[in-house]
């Protein structure tokens, strides 16, 4: 049996060219994608997994990095291409099976672990309710997330298969364009769970794409009494950051930043700028070299820094890290099983009065995937979240 899916095909010569000549990264990037027949994977016959039909799937920054060749090869052993991409998924249950009713609208937790496979002997991490740290991913060729492995296809296709325990019913009145934000919001909530909030009064969020804006949403809706700033570059980002209660600056040279961090010392030999103080918490939601370096330099002595933007290969001056006793947190995935962050994210999206479905600025039929990625790369398009739909079946 086969179905149609949008698959990424790895070309090592293309990736090498993109890494060594980054200015050419977008040239032919979408040629790695093909809407084509795909053979059903073995999990289609697993009784603990269920078939769903994707309705709306978001394009994540990790999908973009993959196409542009900017992803770190560190996680390459946990991927297996060609693979149907897509891990931000709203779908309809395709079958009645006793546990789920056909046509129920659901959101998908795309994580992979030995628990997802129903292993009778879970690894130490999964046995300790930490599937994000699964030790068996490499051993069992399990992969990292659905959508990055040919045996576990993602949501850019007519169908996908998900463990029954990893789909959540969407509230009846929630539009798919709101529900599709559940997965990235869960990433945000897990990241924020690392922070020692007793030490935080001021927060700076660098980056105002989907993850940055969802971070501002979580801060606005959470039990925090904070002064929140946002570095936002484009008009649609500025407008949304302001609606979510942040004080918006377009660069770290803004007077409002100086009022908190102090006046910068003269820069020497292109080193990071030294300031006497800074923000109690700096959240990098952009994941670029410049954003991470800026975040290090603007964090207060003894402060905390959260990398939530999927930072990959960067060259950094780490002097601000050790000389200012900064605590840096990396974050990946959806947290411990002891705290159901997917349900928390869905509940937050359900209760918020902010029209966050408008974060989804562009929706393209999957066969127009070239136009979808061009909209993401065109800074004048006004894109925040770009999604694909009209998958068929």
PyMOL commands that set and color helices and strands:
alter all, ss='L'
color gray80, all
select helices_A, chain A and resi 12-20+22-24+29-32+42-45+61-68+73-78+124-127+131-133+164-166+176-179+182-192+197-199+210-221+235-243+255-261+289-298+319-323+341-351+356-359+366-377
alter helices_A, ss='H'
color red, helices_A
select strands_A, chain A and resi 2-8+33-39+49-58+83-84+88-93+105-108+160-163+167-169+202-206+227-231+247-249+279-284+299-307+327-330+360-365+385-389
alter strands_A, ss='S'
color yellow, strands_A
deselect
rebuild
show_as cartoon
